Amino acid sequence: KKMVIERLKKVAPHAEKQGVTLGIESYLSAAEHLEIIDAVGSNAVKVYYDFRNSADAGHDIYAEIPLLGKDMICELHMKENGQRLGEGTLDWPRIAKLIDQSGYKGWMQIEGARPIGVDIVQCYQYNRQYLEGLFKFS
């Protein structure tokens, strides 16, 4: 973490001047992400939260969403490696409720939510419709 903090401290002032957000996506816990952000001391550094990565690393995603809240998340990765959304192990309705409660209204990226051999266009149309059923998009 020390090297990441040092590097982010160098680039964060430039990101701030340009209005750029630096999103950290990793297998670290939400608490570890917050430690890094606090050590860097820049509001240009946030978390690009990936539910699947975090769950795979053994973190409690349902506790991490409220911990990070809307202010520390810059984007969300919506994925179920090798499965369509809602057909894997993550509880997407619970995730949607926690995101809504957090007040997060930013970007969501669908990634890696496709079984092998399934048509990518049909799969991503399904995933988009699934998310639209969980979230109110305006």
N, CA, C and O atoms as CSV, one atom per row, in Angstrom:
chain,resi,resn,atom,element,x,y,z
A,1,LYS,N,N,0.815,-1.193,0.000
A,1,LYS,CA,C,0.000,0.000,0.000
A,1,LYS,C,C,0.861,1.260,0.000
A,1,LYS,O,O,0.463,2.294,-0.537
A,2,LYS,N,N,2.011,1.169,0.590
A,2,LYS,CA,C,2.876,2.349,0.717
A,2,LYS,C,C,3.219,2.939,-0.656
A,2,LYS,O,O,3.167,4.154,-0.846
A,3,MET,N,N,3.568,2.067,-1.607
A,3,MET,CA,C,3.931,2.540,-2.942
A,3,MET,C,C,2.730,3.164,-3.646
A,3,MET,O,O,2.873,4.174,-4.334
A,4,VAL,N,N,1.561,2.578,-3.483
A,4,VAL,CA,C,0.349,3.123,-4.100
A,4,VAL,C,C,0.075,4.519,-3.538
A,4,VAL,O,O,-0.246,5.446,-4.281
A,5,ILE,N,N,0.204,4.654,-2.233
A,5,ILE,CA,C,-0.020,5.950,-1.588
A,5,ILE,C,C,0.970,6.983,-2.120
A,5,ILE,O,O,0.582,8.103,-2.454
A,6,GLU,N,N,2.241,6.610,-2.198
A,6,GLU,CA,C,3.270,7.540,-2.697
A,6,GLU,C,C,2.956,7.988,-4.120
A,6,GLU,O,O,3.058,9.173,-4.437
A,7,ARG,N,N,2.577,7.052,-4.968
A,7,ARG,CA,C,2.284,7.390,-6.361
A,7,ARG,C,C,1.029,8.249,-6.492
A,7,ARG,O,O,0.987,9.193,-7.281
A,8,LEU,N,N,0.020,7.913,-5.715
A,8,LEU,CA,C,-1.203,8.709,-5.763
A,8,LEU,C,C,-0.971,10.121,-5.232
A,8,LEU,O,O,-1.568,11.075,-5.731
A,9,LYS,N,N,-0.117,10.261,-4.235
A,9,LYS,CA,C,0.192,11.598,-3.712
A,9,LYS,C,C,0.847,12.474,-4.782
A,9,LYS,O,O,0.672,13.692,-4.792
A,10,LYS,N,N,1.601,11.840,-5.676
A,10,LYS,CA,C,2.252,12.585,-6.760
A,10,LYS,C,C,1.269,13.039,-7.818
A,10,LYS,O,O,1.371,14.157,-8.323
A,11,VAL,N,N,0.314,12.180,-8.159
A,11,VAL,CA,C,-0.595,12.504,-9.266
A,11,VAL,C,C,-1.893,13.166,-8.832
A,11,VAL,O,O,-2.544,13.832,-9.637
A,12,ALA,N,N,-2.277,12.994,-7.582
A,12,ALA,CA,C,-3.560,13.538,-7.114
A,12,ALA,C,C,-3.681,15.053,-7.294
A,12,ALA,O,O,-4.738,15.521,-7.716
A,13,PRO,N,N,-2.634,15.843,-6.988
A,13,PRO,CA,C,-2.779,17.289,-7.211
A,13,PRO,C,C,-3.053,17.647,-8.670
A,13,PRO,O,O,-3.811,18.574,-8.955
A,14,HIS,N,N,-2.433,16.910,-9.591
A,14,HIS,CA,C,-2.680,17.139,-11.023
A,14,HIS,C,C,-4.118,16.753,-11.383
A,14,HIS,O,O,-4.778,17.448,-12.156
A,15,ALA,N,N,-4.594,15.652,-10.822
A,15,ALA,CA,C,-5.970,15.225,-11.072
A,15,ALA,C,C,-6.952,16.269,-10.549
A,15,ALA,O,O,-7.940,16.592,-11.208
A,16,GLU,N,N,-6.668,16.792,-9.360
A,16,GLU,CA,C,-7.539,17.827,-8.777
A,16,GLU,C,C,-7.620,19.038,-9.690
A,16,GLU,O,O,-8.710,19.555,-9.938
A,17,LYS,N,N,-6.475,19.500,-10.196
A,17,LYS,CA,C,-6.445,20.682,-11.069
A,17,LYS,C,C,-7.229,20.460,-12.352
A,17,LYS,O,O,-7.833,21.392,-12.884
A,18,GLN,N,N,-7.222,19.225,-12.852
A,18,GLN,CA,C,-7.903,18.914,-14.110
A,18,GLN,C,C,-9.347,18.439,-13.899
A,18,GLN,O,O,-10.070,18.198,-14.866
A,19,GLY,N,N,-9.755,18.306,-12.659
A,19,GLY,CA,C,-11.110,17.824,-12.382
A,19,GLY,C,C,-11.283,16.347,-12.674
A,19,GLY,O,O,-12.374,15.898,-13.025
A,20,VAL,N,N,-10.205,15.594,-12.530
A,20,VAL,CA,C,-10.202,14.164,-12.823
A,20,VAL,C,C,-10.305,13.373,-11.514
A,20,VAL,O,O,-9.714,13.750,-10.502
A,21,THR,N,N,-11.054,12.287,-11.551
A,21,THR,CA,C,-11.145,11.386,-10.411
A,21,THR,C,C,-10.283,10.170,-10.680
A,21,THR,O,O,-10.348,9.577,-11.757
A,22,LEU,N,N,-9.479,9.801,-9.702
A,22,LEU,CA,C,-8.652,8.596,-9.775
A,22,LEU,C,C,-9.367,7.498,-9.003
A,22,LEU,O,O,-9.486,7.574,-7.780
A,23,GLY,N,N,-9.840,6.485,-9.706
A,23,GLY,CA,C,-10.592,5.403,-9.078
A,23,GLY,C,C,-9.721,4.196,-8.825
A,23,GLY,O,O,-9.056,3.704,-9.736
A,24,ILE,N,N,-9.719,3.714,-7.594
A,24,ILE,CA,C,-8.952,2.516,-7.228
A,24,ILE,C,C,-9.869,1.309,-7.333
A,24,ILE,O,O,-10.895,1.242,-6.658
A,25,GLU,N,N,-9.501,0.359,-8.177
A,25,GLU,CA,C,-10.197,-0.918,-8.246
A,25,GLU,C,C,-9.204,-1.991,-7.840
A,25,GLU,O,O,-8.138,-2.119,-8.441
A,26,SER,N,N,-9.555,-2.762,-6.816
A,26,SER,CA,C,-8.619,-3.774,-6.334
A,26,SER,C,C,-9.371,-4.859,-5.580
A,26,SER,O,O,-10.602,-4.901,-5.571
A,27,TYR,N,N,-8.606,-5.729,-4.954
A,27,TYR,CA,C,-9.161,-6.767,-4.091
A,27,TYR,C,C,-9.024,-6.381,-2.622
A,27,TYR,O,O,-9.254,-7.211,-1.743
A,28,LEU,N,N,-8.654,-5.142,-2.349
A,28,LEU,CA,C,-8.540,-4.663,-0.971
A,28,LEU,C,C,-9.926,-4.488,-0.365
A,28,LEU,O,O,-10.920,-4.377,-1.082
A,29,SER,N,N,-9.980,-4.464,0.951
A,29,SER,CA,C,-11.254,-4.219,1.633
A,29,SER,C,C,-11.605,-2.740,1.540
A,29,SER,O,O,-10.763,-1.909,1.199
A,30,ALA,N,N,-12.846,-2.426,1.845
A,30,ALA,CA,C,-13.268,-1.025,1.868
A,30,ALA,C,C,-12.448,-0.247,2.883
A,30,ALA,O,O,-12.056,0.890,2.620
A,31,ALA,N,N,-12.183,-0.846,4.041
A,31,ALA,CA,C,-11.382,-0.171,5.075
A,31,ALA,C,C,-9.977,0.130,4.568
A,31,ALA,O,O,-9.431,1.198,4.843
A,32,GLU,N,N,-9.387,-0.813,3.824
A,32,GLU,CA,C,-8.042,-0.584,3.266
A,32,GLU,C,C,-8.066,0.512,2.209
A,32,GLU,O,O,-7.146,1.325,2.128
A,33,HIS,N,N,-9.117,0.532,1.404
A,33,HIS,CA,C,-9.259,1.611,0.422
A,33,HIS,C,C,-9.331,2.962,1.131
A,33,HIS,O,O,-8.681,3.925,0.724
A,34,LEU,N,N,-10.128,3.019,2.193
A,34,LEU,CA,C,-10.276,4.266,2.933
A,34,LEU,C,C,-8.963,4.694,3.585
A,34,LEU,O,O,-8.682,5.889,3.671
A,35,GLU,N,N,-8.159,3.739,4.044
A,35,GLU,CA,C,-6.837,4.053,4.600
A,35,GLU,C,C,-5.964,4.721,3.537
A,35,GLU,O,O,-5.278,5.704,3.818
A,36,ILE,N,N,-5.993,4.185,2.325
A,36,ILE,CA,C,-5.206,4.745,1.221
A,36,ILE,C,C,-5.698,6.156,0.908
A,36,ILE,O,O,-4.901,7.088,0.808
A,37,ILE,N,N,-6.993,6.307,0.755
A,37,ILE,CA,C,-7.565,7.614,0.420
A,37,ILE,C,C,-7.224,8.639,1.497
A,37,ILE,O,O,-6.861,9.773,1.186
A,38,ASP,N,N,-7.339,8.244,2.753
A,38,ASP,CA,C,-7.013,9.144,3.861
A,38,ASP,C,C,-5.535,9.525,3.838
A,38,ASP,O,O,-5.186,10.684,4.061
A,39,ALA,N,N,-4.668,8.548,3.567
A,39,ALA,CA,C,-3.226,8.811,3.533
A,39,ALA,C,C,-2.840,9.735,2.375
A,39,ALA,O,O,-1.925,10.548,2.505
A,40,VAL,N,N,-3.531,9.611,1.256
A,40,VAL,CA,C,-3.254,10.470,0.099
A,40,VAL,C,C,-3.763,11.874,0.373
A,40,VAL,O,O,-3.117,12.853,-0.001
A,41,GLY,N,N,-4.912,11.983,1.019
A,41,GLY,CA,C,-5.449,13.280,1.402
A,41,GLY,C,C,-5.973,14.115,0.251
A,41,GLY,O,O,-5.833,15.338,0.254
A,42,SER,N,N,-6.577,13.462,-0.737
A,42,SER,CA,C,-7.104,14.175,-1.899
A,42,SER,C,C,-8.519,13.708,-2.194
A,42,SER,O,O,-8.804,12.511,-2.183
A,43,ASN,N,N,-9.403,14.666,-2.458
A,43,ASN,CA,C,-10.766,14.276,-2.828
A,43,ASN,C,C,-10.855,13.810,-4.273
A,43,ASN,O,O,-11.939,13.469,-4.747
A,44,ALA,N,N,-9.730,13.790,-4.979
A,44,ALA,CA,C,-9.691,13.272,-6.346
A,44,ALA,C,C,-9.540,11.751,-6.362
A,44,ALA,O,O,-9.671,11.133,-7.419
A,45,VAL,N,N,-9.267,11.140,-5.211
A,45,VAL,CA,C,-9.071,9.690,-5.127
A,45,VAL,C,C,-10.303,9.058,-4.490
A,45,VAL,O,O,-10.724,9.431,-3.396
A,46,LYS,N,N,-10.866,8.088,-5.212
A,46,LYS,CA,C,-12.066,7.394,-4.743
A,46,LYS,C,C,-11.945,5.909,-5.073
A,46,LYS,O,O,-10.917,5.458,-5.578
A,47,VAL,N,N,-12.984,5.169,-4.789
A,47,VAL,CA,C,-13.001,3.726,-5.028
A,47,VAL,C,C,-13.872,3.413,-6.235
A,47,VAL,O,O,-15.012,3.869,-6.330
A,48,TYR,N,N,-13.324,2.635,-7.151
A,48,TYR,CA,C,-14.076,2.075,-8.273
A,48,TYR,C,C,-14.475,0.691,-7.782
A,48,TYR,O,O,-13.755,-0.283,-7.997
A,49,TYR,N,N,-15.625,0.611,-7.123
A,49,TYR,CA,C,-15.982,-0.585,-6.363
A,49,TYR,C,C,-16.467,-1.716,-7.252
A,49,TYR,O,O,-17.347,-1.534,-8.093
A,50,ASP,N,N,-15.882,-2.876,-7.051
A,50,ASP,CA,C,-16.218,-4.079,-7.804
A,50,ASP,C,C,-16.731,-5.125,-6.815
A,50,ASP,O,O,-15.956,-5.703,-6.053
A,51,PHE,N,N,-18.023,-5.360,-6.835
A,51,PHE,CA,C,-18.651,-6.284,-5.901
A,51,PHE,C,C,-18.065,-7.689,-5.997
A,51,PHE,O,O,-17.808,-8.334,-4.982
A,52,ARG,N,N,-17.858,-8.153,-7.224
A,52,ARG,CA,C,-17.357,-9.514,-7.426
A,52,ARG,C,C,-15.927,-9.646,-6.900
A,52,ARG,O,O,-15.607,-10.616,-6.213
A,53,ASN,N,N,-15.062,-8.670,-7.223
A,53,ASN,CA,C,-13.686,-8.718,-6.731
A,53,ASN,C,C,-13.663,-8.756,-5.208
A,53,ASN,O,O,-12.937,-9.547,-4.605
A,54,SER,N,N,-14.460,-7.898,-4.600
A,54,SER,CA,C,-14.476,-7.802,-3.148
A,54,SER,C,C,-15.001,-9.088,-2.513
A,54,SER,O,O,-14.428,-9.585,-1.544
A,55,ALA,N,N,-16.078,-9.619,-3.054
A,55,ALA,CA,C,-16.632,-10.872,-2.528
A,55,ALA,C,C,-15.630,-12.015,-2.708
A,55,ALA,O,O,-15.447,-12.831,-1.804
A,56,ASP,N,N,-14.984,-12.072,-3.875
A,56,ASP,CA,C,-13.997,-13.125,-4.129
A,56,ASP,C,C,-12.811,-13.038,-3.177
A,56,ASP,O,O,-12.180,-14.049,-2.871
A,57,ALA,N,N,-12.506,-11.823,-2.705
A,57,ALA,CA,C,-11.405,-11.636,-1.761
A,57,ALA,C,C,-11.846,-11.930,-0.326
A,57,ALA,O,O,-11.042,-11.856,0.603
A,58,GLY,N,N,-13.110,-12.260,-0.153
A,58,GLY,CA,C,-13.603,-12.632,1.165
A,58,GLY,C,C,-14.164,-11.492,1.992
A,58,GLY,O,O,-14.403,-11.651,3.189
A,59,HIS,N,N,-14.377,-10.341,1.365
A,59,HIS,CA,C,-14.906,-9.183,2.090
A,59,HIS,C,C,-16.436,-9.214,2.092
A,59,HIS,O,O,-17.054,-9.766,1.182
A,60,ASP,N,N,-17.027,-8.625,3.107
A,60,ASP,CA,C,-18.479,-8.547,3.243
A,60,ASP,C,C,-18.976,-7.332,2.467
A,60,ASP,O,O,-18.997,-6.217,2.990
A,61,ILE,N,N,-19.374,-7.555,1.221
A,61,ILE,CA,C,-19.788,-6.435,0.371
A,61,ILE,C,C,-20.998,-5.707,0.937
A,61,ILE,O,O,-21.168,-4.511,0.700
A,62,TYR,N,N,-21.824,-6.404,1.669
A,62,TYR,CA,C,-23.040,-5.794,2.210
A,62,TYR,C,C,-22.718,-4.840,3.360
A,62,TYR,O,O,-23.512,-3.952,3.667
A,63,ALA,N,N,-21.578,-5.015,3.985
A,63,ALA,CA,C,-21.108,-4.076,5.015
A,63,ALA,C,C,-20.248,-2.986,4.392
A,63,ALA,O,O,-20.174,-1.874,4.914
A,64,GLU,N,N,-19.597,-3.303,3.274
A,64,GLU,CA,C,-18.684,-2.340,2.650
A,64,GLU,C,C,-19.411,-1.196,1.944
A,64,GLU,O,O,-18.926,-0.065,1.934
A,65,ILE,N,N,-20.552,-1.481,1.363
A,65,ILE,CA,C,-21.290,-0.434,0.637
A,65,ILE,C,C,-21.618,0.731,1.576
A,65,ILE,O,O,-21.312,1.878,1.250
A,66,PRO,N,N,-22.238,0.462,2.745
A,66,PRO,CA,C,-22.508,1.580,3.660
A,66,PRO,C,C,-21.231,2.237,4.195
A,66,PRO,O,O,-21.215,3.442,4.446
A,67,LEU,N,N,-20.175,1.462,4.369
A,67,LEU,CA,C,-18.917,2.019,4.868
A,67,LEU,C,C,-18.342,3.037,3.883
A,67,LEU,O,O,-17.882,4.104,4.287
A,68,LEU,N,N,-18.369,2.710,2.604
A,68,LEU,CA,C,-17.838,3.618,1.588
A,68,LEU,C,C,-18.810,4.767,1.319
A,68,LEU,O,O,-18.405,5.926,1.231
A,69,GLY,N,N,-20.075,4.439,1.191
A,69,GLY,CA,C,-21.070,5.471,0.927
A,69,GLY,C,C,-20.896,6.130,-0.428
A,69,GLY,O,O,-19.961,5.819,-1.166
A,70,LYS,N,N,-21.782,7.021,-0.744
A,70,LYS,CA,C,-21.787,7.672,-2.060
A,70,LYS,C,C,-20.564,8.554,-2.288
A,70,LYS,O,O,-20.152,8.746,-3.432
A,71,ASP,N,N,-19.986,9.085,-1.236
A,71,ASP,CA,C,-18.888,10.040,-1.402
A,71,ASP,C,C,-17.550,9.382,-1.721
A,71,ASP,O,O,-16.670,10.031,-2.289
A,72,MET,N,N,-17.378,8.123,-1.373
A,72,MET,CA,C,-16.095,7.457,-1.607
A,72,MET,C,C,-16.103,6.568,-2.847
A,72,MET,O,O,-15.052,6.068,-3.249
A,73,ILE,N,N,-17.263,6.363,-3.458
A,73,ILE,CA,C,-17.366,5.518,-4.657
A,73,ILE,C,C,-17.464,6.418,-5.879
A,73,ILE,O,O,-18.307,7.313,-5.937
A,74,CYS,N,N,-16.589,6.171,-6.860
A,74,CYS,CA,C,-16.669,6.958,-8.101
A,74,CYS,C,C,-17.407,6.205,-9.204
A,74,CYS,O,O,-18.050,6.823,-10.052
A,75,GLU,N,N,-17.321,4.882,-9.199
A,75,GLU,CA,C,-18.037,4.047,-10.165
A,75,GLU,C,C,-18.210,2.666,-9.572
A,75,GLU,O,O,-17.550,2.299,-8.600
A,76,LEU,N,N,-19.121,1.897,-10.181
A,76,LEU,CA,C,-19.398,0.537,-9.727
A,76,LEU,C,C,-19.215,-0.443,-10.875
A,76,LEU,O,O,-19.595,-0.164,-12.013
A,77,HIS,N,N,-18.636,-1.579,-10.569
A,77,HIS,CA,C,-18.557,-2.687,-11.515
A,77,HIS,C,C,-19.666,-3.666,-11.173
A,77,HIS,O,O,-19.740,-4.172,-10.054
A,78,MET,N,N,-20.513,-3.923,-12.132
A,78,MET,CA,C,-21.622,-4.850,-11.962
A,78,MET,C,C,-21.250,-6.110,-12.743
A,78,MET,O,O,-21.361,-6.151,-13.968
A,79,LYS,N,N,-20.805,-7.139,-12.013
A,79,LYS,CA,C,-20.396,-8.346,-12.729
A,79,LYS,C,C,-20.576,-9.595,-11.887
A,79,LYS,O,O,-20.611,-9.549,-10.657
A,80,GLU,N,N,-20.686,-10.686,-12.577
A,80,GLU,CA,C,-20.720,-12.037,-12.021
A,80,GLU,C,C,-19.884,-12.866,-12.979
A,80,GLU,O,O,-20.410,-13.381,-13.966
A,81,ASN,N,N,-18.634,-13.002,-12.716
A,81,ASN,CA,C,-17.743,-13.699,-13.645
A,81,ASN,C,C,-18.358,-15.011,-14.132
A,81,ASN,O,O,-18.574,-15.938,-13.351
A,82,GLY,N,N,-18.630,-15.071,-15.419
A,82,GLY,CA,C,-19.155,-16.287,-16.038
A,82,GLY,C,C,-20.647,-16.519,-15.853
A,82,GLY,O,O,-21.149,-17.580,-16.224
A,83,GLN,N,N,-21.369,-15.555,-15.289
A,83,GLN,CA,C,-22.812,-15.677,-15.092
A,83,GLN,C,C,-23.483,-14.357,-15.468
A,83,GLN,O,O,-22.875,-13.291,-15.383
A,84,ARG,N,N,-24.741,-14.447,-15.882
A,84,ARG,CA,C,-25.506,-13.223,-16.059
A,84,ARG,C,C,-25.825,-12.660,-14.676
A,84,ARG,O,O,-25.845,-13.396,-13.689
A,85,LEU,N,N,-26.073,-11.366,-14.610
A,85,LEU,CA,C,-26.429,-10.749,-13.339
A,85,LEU,C,C,-27.699,-11.394,-12.796
A,85,LEU,O,O,-28.655,-11.619,-13.538
A,86,GLY,N,N,-27.702,-11.685,-11.515
A,86,GLY,CA,C,-28.843,-12.327,-10.889
A,86,GLY,C,C,-28.808,-13.839,-10.931
A,86,GLY,O,O,-29.658,-14.500,-10.335
A,87,GLU,N,N,-27.820,-14.398,-11.639
A,87,GLU,CA,C,-27.733,-15.856,-11.750
A,87,GLU,C,C,-26.481,-16.410,-11.070
A,87,GLU,O,O,-26.235,-17.616,-11.098
A,88,GLY,N,N,-25.702,-15.535,-10.467
A,88,GLY,CA,C,-24.504,-15.955,-9.753
A,88,GLY,C,C,-24.753,-15.979,-8.259
A,88,GLY,O,O,-25.880,-16.194,-7.814
A,89,THR,N,N,-23.711,-15.761,-7.492
A,89,THR,CA,C,-23.821,-15.876,-6.041
A,89,THR,C,C,-24.126,-14.566,-5.331
A,89,THR,O,O,-24.462,-14.579,-4.147
A,90,LEU,N,N,-24.017,-13.426,-6.027
A,90,LEU,CA,C,-24.264,-12.148,-5.376
A,90,LEU,C,C,-25.764,-11.861,-5.289
A,90,LEU,O,O,-26.520,-12.187,-6.204
A,91,ASP,N,N,-26.178,-11.259,-4.197
A,91,ASP,CA,C,-27.576,-10.906,-3.968
A,91,ASP,C,C,-27.800,-9.493,-4.510
A,91,ASP,O,O,-27.702,-8.511,-3.774
A,92,TRP,N,N,-28.103,-9.407,-5.809
A,92,TRP,CA,C,-28.237,-8.114,-6.469
A,92,TRP,C,C,-29.387,-7.270,-5.943
A,92,TRP,O,O,-29.225,-6.054,-5.847
A,93,PRO,N,N,-30.543,-7.840,-5.594
A,93,PRO,CA,C,-31.581,-6.997,-4.989
A,93,PRO,C,C,-31.095,-6.359,-3.667
A,93,PRO,O,O,-31.388,-5.194,-3.398
A,94,ARG,N,N,-30.371,-7.107,-2.867
A,94,ARG,CA,C,-29.822,-6.554,-1.619
A,94,ARG,C,C,-28.786,-5.476,-1.924
A,94,ARG,O,O,-28.762,-4.430,-1.275
A,95,ILE,N,N,-27.937,-5.732,-2.908
A,95,ILE,CA,C,-26.937,-4.740,-3.326
A,95,ILE,C,C,-27.637,-3.462,-3.783
A,95,ILE,O,O,-27.248,-2.363,-3.388
A,96,ALA,N,N,-28.671,-3.606,-4.615
A,96,ALA,CA,C,-29.397,-2.440,-5.126
A,96,ALA,C,C,-30.000,-1.625,-3.981
A,96,ALA,O,O,-29.955,-0.395,-3.995
A,97,LYS,N,N,-30.558,-2.314,-3.001
A,97,LYS,CA,C,-31.157,-1.617,-1.855
A,97,LYS,C,C,-30.084,-0.840,-1.088
A,97,LYS,O,O,-30.308,0.309,-0.707
A,98,LEU,N,N,-28.929,-1.454,-0.862
A,98,LEU,CA,C,-27.854,-0.785,-0.128
A,98,LEU,C,C,-27.290,0.404,-0.916
A,98,LEU,O,O,-26.971,1.444,-0.338
A,99,ILE,N,N,-27.173,0.244,-2.221
A,99,ILE,CA,C,-26.691,1.357,-3.058
A,99,ILE,C,C,-27.692,2.507,-2.987
A,99,ILE,O,O,-27.312,3.667,-2.826
A,100,ASP,N,N,-28.966,2.172,-3.109
A,100,ASP,CA,C,-29.997,3.203,-3.034
A,100,ASP,C,C,-29.948,3.914,-1.679
A,100,ASP,O,O,-30.024,5.141,-1.619
A,101,GLN,N,N,-29.822,3.152,-0.603
A,101,GLN,CA,C,-29.745,3.737,0.743
A,101,GLN,C,C,-28.513,4.626,0.909
A,101,GLN,O,O,-28.536,5.589,1.675
A,102,SER,N,N,-27.436,4.298,0.187
A,102,SER,CA,C,-26.205,5.091,0.295
A,102,SER,C,C,-26.337,6.449,-0.396
A,102,SER,O,O,-25.605,7.389,-0.086
A,103,GLY,N,N,-27.275,6.538,-1.334
A,103,GLY,CA,C,-27.449,7.771,-2.086
A,103,GLY,C,C,-26.585,7.846,-3.341
A,103,GLY,O,O,-26.570,8.873,-4.019
A,104,TYR,N,N,-25.869,6.773,-3.655
A,104,TYR,CA,C,-25.020,6.752,-4.855
A,104,TYR,C,C,-25.883,6.862,-6.105
A,104,TYR,O,O,-26.878,6.150,-6.240
A,105,LYS,N,N,-25.503,7.756,-7.024
A,105,LYS,CA,C,-26.252,7.963,-8.276
A,105,LYS,C,C,-25.328,7.997,-9.488
A,105,LYS,O,O,-25.710,8.507,-10.541
A,106,GLY,N,N,-24.124,7.462,-9.353
A,106,GLY,CA,C,-23.142,7.565,-10.426
A,106,GLY,C,C,-23.177,6.414,-11.415
A,106,GLY,O,O,-24.171,5.701,-11.551
A,107,TRP,N,N,-22.057,6.262,-12.097
A,107,TRP,CA,C,-21.919,5.280,-13.167
A,107,TRP,C,C,-21.866,3.857,-12.641
A,107,TRP,O,O,-21.358,3.586,-11.553
A,108,MET,N,N,-22.417,2.943,-13.467
A,108,MET,CA,C,-22.326,1.502,-13.250
A,108,MET,C,C,-21.852,0.893,-14.554
A,108,MET,O,O,-22.395,1.191,-15.618
A,109,GLN,N,N,-20.853,0.052,-14.476
A,109,GLN,CA,C,-20.323,-0.614,-15.669
A,109,GLN,C,C,-20.617,-2.107,-15.579
A,109,GLN,O,O,-20.287,-2.747,-14.581
A,110,ILE,N,N,-21.232,-2.660,-16.611
A,110,ILE,CA,C,-21.450,-4.110,-16.665
A,110,ILE,C,C,-20.187,-4.729,-17.248
A,110,ILE,O,O,-19.699,-4.312,-18.299
A,111,GLU,N,N,-19.675,-5.722,-16.553
A,111,GLU,CA,C,-18.431,-6.364,-17.006
A,111,GLU,C,C,-18.440,-7.821,-16.557
A,111,GLU,O,O,-18.863,-8.133,-15.444
A,112,GLY,N,N,-17.981,-8.693,-17.412
A,112,GLY,CA,C,-17.772,-10.085,-17.020
A,112,GLY,C,C,-19.025,-10.776,-16.524
A,112,GLY,O,O,-18.941,-11.657,-15.669
A,113,ALA,N,N,-20.185,-10.401,-17.040
A,113,ALA,CA,C,-21.444,-11.014,-16.617
A,113,ALA,C,C,-22.032,-11.778,-17.791
A,113,ALA,O,O,-23.125,-11.476,-18.269
A,114,ARG,N,N,-21.274,-12.786,-18.247
A,114,ARG,CA,C,-21.705,-13.545,-19.423
A,114,ARG,C,C,-21.177,-14.968,-19.341
A,114,ARG,O,O,-19.971,-15.179,-19.213
A,115,PRO,N,N,-22.071,-15.940,-19.414
A,115,PRO,CA,C,-21.611,-17.328,-19.480
A,115,PRO,C,C,-20.901,-17.596,-20.804
A,115,PRO,O,O,-21.229,-16.984,-21.820
A,116,ILE,N,N,-19.961,-18.482,-20.796
A,116,ILE,CA,C,-19.234,-18.861,-22.016
A,116,ILE,C,C,-20.228,-19.407,-23.031
A,116,ILE,O,O,-21.089,-20.225,-22.705
A,117,GLY,N,N,-20.094,-18.945,-24.256
A,117,GLY,CA,C,-20.920,-19.434,-25.346
A,117,GLY,C,C,-22.227,-18.698,-25.545
A,117,GLY,O,O,-22.917,-18.938,-26.536
A,118,VAL,N,N,-22.588,-17.814,-24.641
A,118,VAL,CA,C,-23.836,-17.053,-24.772
A,118,VAL,C,C,-23.550,-15.799,-25.598
A,118,VAL,O,O,-22.518,-15.151,-25.421
A,119,ASP,N,N,-24.466,-15.468,-26.494
A,119,ASP,CA,C,-24.314,-14.292,-27.346
A,119,ASP,C,C,-24.114,-13.054,-26.482
A,119,ASP,O,O,-24.912,-12.773,-25.587
A,120,ILE,N,N,-23.053,-12.325,-26.754
A,120,ILE,CA,C,-22.690,-11.181,-25.916
A,120,ILE,C,C,-23.744,-10.075,-25.955
A,120,ILE,O,O,-24.048,-9.478,-24.923
A,121,VAL,N,N,-24.301,-9.799,-27.128
A,121,VAL,CA,C,-25.300,-8.730,-27.248
A,121,VAL,C,C,-26.553,-9.100,-26.457
A,121,VAL,O,O,-27.052,-8.288,-25.678
A,122,GLN,N,N,-27.059,-10.304,-26.646
A,122,GLN,CA,C,-28.248,-10.741,-25.909
A,122,GLN,C,C,-27.990,-10.760,-24.409
A,122,GLN,O,O,-28.859,-10.389,-23.619
A,123,CYS,N,N,-26.810,-11.186,-24.023
A,123,CYS,CA,C,-26.473,-11.263,-22.613
A,123,CYS,C,C,-26.427,-9.874,-21.982
A,123,CYS,O,O,-26.968,-9.666,-20.897
A,124,TYR,N,N,-25.790,-8.938,-22.651
A,124,TYR,CA,C,-25.692,-7.599,-22.083
A,124,TYR,C,C,-27.026,-6.861,-22.130
A,124,TYR,O,O,-27.283,-6.003,-21.285
A,125,GLN,N,N,-27.878,-7.178,-23.101
A,125,GLN,CA,C,-29.228,-6.622,-23.092
A,125,GLN,C,C,-29.991,-7.144,-21.876
A,125,GLN,O,O,-30.696,-6.392,-21.202
A,126,TYR,N,N,-29.842,-8.440,-21.607
A,126,TYR,CA,C,-30.467,-9.030,-20.422
A,126,TYR,C,C,-29.941,-8.351,-19.156
A,126,TYR,O,O,-30.725,-7.960,-18.291
A,127,ASN,N,N,-28.612,-8.208,-19.045
A,127,ASN,CA,C,-28.014,-7.602,-17.849
A,127,ASN,C,C,-28.481,-6.166,-17.648
A,127,ASN,O,O,-28.768,-5.756,-16.524
A,128,ARG,N,N,-28.558,-5.403,-18.732
A,128,ARG,CA,C,-29.039,-4.020,-18.639
A,128,ARG,C,C,-30.478,-3.998,-18.145
A,128,ARG,O,O,-30.820,-3.218,-17.256
A,129,GLN,N,N,-31.318,-4.846,-18.717
A,129,GLN,CA,C,-32.718,-4.896,-18.304
A,129,GLN,C,C,-32.847,-5.355,-16.852
A,129,GLN,O,O,-33.704,-4.867,-16.116
A,130,TYR,N,N,-32.002,-6.285,-16.450
A,130,TYR,CA,C,-32.015,-6.748,-15.062
A,130,TYR,C,C,-31.702,-5.595,-14.112
A,130,TYR,O,O,-32.389,-5.406,-13.108
A,131,LEU,N,N,-30.660,-4.826,-14.435
A,131,LEU,CA,C,-30.305,-3.677,-13.596
A,131,LEU,C,C,-31.391,-2.610,-13.611
A,131,LEU,O,O,-31.667,-1.995,-12.581
A,132,GLU,N,N,-32.005,-2.384,-14.757
A,132,GLU,CA,C,-33.087,-1.402,-14.841
A,132,GLU,C,C,-34.261,-1.806,-13.953
A,132,GLU,O,O,-34.986,-0.949,-13.448
A,133,GLY,N,N,-34.444,-3.104,-13.766
A,133,GLY,CA,C,-35.498,-3.584,-12.866
A,133,GLY,C,C,-35.170,-3.373,-11.397
A,133,GLY,O,O,-36.071,-3.325,-10.559
A,134,LEU,N,N,-33.893,-3.246,-11.082
A,134,LEU,CA,C,-33.456,-3.051,-9.699
A,134,LEU,C,C,-33.260,-1.591,-9.323
A,134,LEU,O,O,-33.444,-1.208,-8.168
A,135,PHE,N,N,-32.888,-0.784,-10.301
A,135,PHE,CA,C,-32.542,0.614,-10.048
A,135,PHE,C,C,-33.476,1.539,-10.823
A,135,PHE,O,O,-33.960,1.195,-11.901
A,136,LYS,N,N,-33.712,2.688,-10.269
A,136,LYS,CA,C,-34.500,3.707,-10.969
A,136,LYS,C,C,-33.518,4.613,-11.688
A,136,LYS,O,O,-32.792,5.377,-11.052
A,137,PHE,N,N,-33.492,4.533,-13.003
A,137,PHE,CA,C,-32.592,5.361,-13.806
A,137,PHE,C,C,-33.375,6.533,-14.384
A,137,PHE,O,O,-34.504,6.371,-14.846
A,138,SER,N,N,-32.769,7.702,-14.353
A,138,SER,CA,C,-33.457,8.860,-14.929
A,138,SER,C,C,-32.565,9.530,-15.954
A,138,SER,O,O,-32.959,10.528,-16.557
